[in-house]
Amino acid sequence: MNISNAKMHSWDEWARIALKMHFEEKNRLAEVEINSLLMLLEDSFGISLERLKNKPVLDLCCGWGRHSFILAENGFNDVTAIDKSTVFIKKFE
């Protein structure tokens, strides 16, 4: 195996790439999770999406806000996200 042409990454660069991939995958999953939850609320409990959009939403332990962003993008106008991790909150901002 010839590694002379292989691109070498520093640990920080590798960690940045790995985290980016992790965040992208989790963000894709968040959209599926939110859509599934909204369908469940409507199908099982008869709660319409339009009625929910006017209600406040509290996202506890929000991490970097992946669910909050999806809700906001879908028209929820009163979303509050809280997490105790300042690292995640800074990523959220």
N, C-alpha and C positions, 0 to 999 in steps of 0.2 A: 504494500500500500504506500503510495507516494503522498506524503503530507506536506511537501514543500509548497504546493499551491493552495493548500487549505487556508481559509481565512481564520485567523485566531482572534478570539474576543477576550477582552479583560473580564474579570469576574463581574464588575459593575455592568458592563455591556450585556453579558449573558443574563444577569438578573433582570435588567431592564427589558430585554426581549421576552424572557419567560413571563414576567409580570404582565406585559402588554398582551401576550397570548392568553394568559389566565383571565384578565379583565375582559377581553373581547369575547371569550367563550361564556363567561358568566353573564355578560350583558345580553348575549343572544338567548341564553336560558331564561333570563329575567322577563323578556318579552313573552315567551311561551308561558311562563308561570303566571304573569299578570293576565294574559288573555284567557287562560284556563280558569283562573279565579273569577274573572268577570262573567264568563259563560256559566260557571257553576252558580253564581249568585242569581243570575237571571233565570236559568233553567230550573233550578231547584227551589228557589225562594221567591221567584217572580219579581226580583228587584231589577228595574231597568237601568241600563247604563246611563241614560240621560238623567235619571233621578240621582244616581250616585255622583255624577260629575259636580253637582251643586253642594255636596257634603264635604266637610273637612276630612282629610286623611292624615293619620299619624303613622309614620314609618319608623318604628323603634328598631334600634340596632341596625341602622340603615347601611352600614358599611360605607361604600363610596356613592351610595344613592342610586344604584341601578334600577331599583323598583320605582323610586320616586320620580326619576326622569321619565320612565315609560308612562307612568300615570299622567305626569304633566304634559307629555307629548300627545296623550290621548284626550286632552281637554279637561282634566281635573285641575281646577284653578286654586285649590286651597290645600296644598300638600306640605306637611311639615316633616322634616327628616332629622332624626336625632341619633347620634352615635357617641359613645364615650371615647373612641379612639381619635385623637387629634390627627393622626396620620391619614386616616380615611376621610375625615372632614376636610382636610387640606386638599385632598384629591378631588373631593366633591366640589369645592369652590372653584 
